[in-house]
Amino acid sequence: MTKKKFLKGSPLFALARSKACSLNIETAGLKLEPLIREVQAAEGHEPCFRVKKRCPQIQCCWQASCGAEMGG
């Protein structure tokens, strides 16, 4: 299993905005967590960034920065 890079602050927000723009999601006025949840939903995933304590979505690209424990 590949170790995913932990991002926080400005680099994480920049990545989220970049992904949102590529998915035609309006980013104005959205803070980090709601923005990432919008991206998750647009990509067909459960919009759960920093909501759950345990997450079964092991393919999620946000998991390293989410803080949820991975697993069912």
C-alpha positions, 0 to 999 in steps of 0.5 A, spaced: 500 500 500 502 506 498 503 511 503 499 518 501 501 524 502 499 528 508 497 535 506 494 541 511 493 548 510 494 552 504 497 546 500 490 542 501 486 548 500 489 549 493 489 542 491 481 542 493 480 548 489 484 545 483 480 539 483 473 543 484 475 547 478 476 541 474 469 539 476 466 545 474 464 546 482 464 554 484 469 555 489 467 562 491 465 562 499 466 555 500 471 553 506 476 547 506 471 542 509 465 543 505 469 544 498 472 537 499 465 534 500 463 538 494 469 535 490 467 528 493 460 528 491 462 530 484 467 524 484 461 519 486 464 518 493 460 519 500 461 527 502 464 525 509 471 529 509 472 530 517 465 528 519 467 520 520 471 517 526 472 511 521 472 511 514 471 505 509 473 509 503 480 506 502 481 509 495 479 516 497 485 521 495 483 525 501 484 520 507 491 522 509 489 529 511 482 527 513 484 524 520 479 518 520 481 511 521 481 507 515 477 501 515 470 498 515 
